[in-house]
């Protein structure tokens, strides 16, 4: 019996659009990561990028529970001495709401060059409009 391996020409990528308004951040990010990895497909293989493109709209209306808006912090380091920048969830949301969604999804993807390639298939927009109408995105296959 032979093992079936997917070839590059057999991969057909789809485009999905998801509305993030009033959805929990972690649950939405895990569903997006599953689609970006391709785990929703029967021909899934962990060493290939079989995932689809995901367009997230209304990222500025994402929901977090408890006191996370004030207490959750994001760290970034510039590489210089005393270059650590600490920002709260609310500060990051005020500046760039898409960064919060990208950061959450990035943590759920593989931490190697394959994961970085999968993250390029994620497009996040803070408003309800997106410029990917020509790709004819479908409704997101989610249980949310």
C-alpha positions, 0 to 999 in steps of 0.5 A: 500500500502506498502513501498518498502525498499531495503535489504542489499542483494539486493544492487549490487554495480558497479565500475565506472572510470572517467577521471578528465583531464580538467574537472572543480573541482566542477562540477566533485565533485558533479557528483561523490558525486551523484553516491557515495550517490546512487542518480542515482538509482531508489531505492535511500534511504537517510539513506542507503549507496546504492552508487557505487565505483568511481575511479578517474584517472588523478587528477593532470590535474583537472581544476579550473577557475580564480585565484583559483590556487593561491588564494584558500586555504586549512586549516588544524589544528593539534590540538596544539597551533599555529598548523594551517597550510594554504596551497594554491591550487597549493601547495596541488596539487604539494604534493597530487593531490588526496587530492583536489578531495577528499576534494571537494567530502567530502564536498558534502556528509553527514557529519556523519558516513554514509558520511564517509562510502560513502567516502571510496568508492572513489579511486583517482589516479594522473596518468592514471593507477589504480589497480582496473582492476579486478573489471571491472569498467564501464564508468562514468554515467556523463553529463560532 
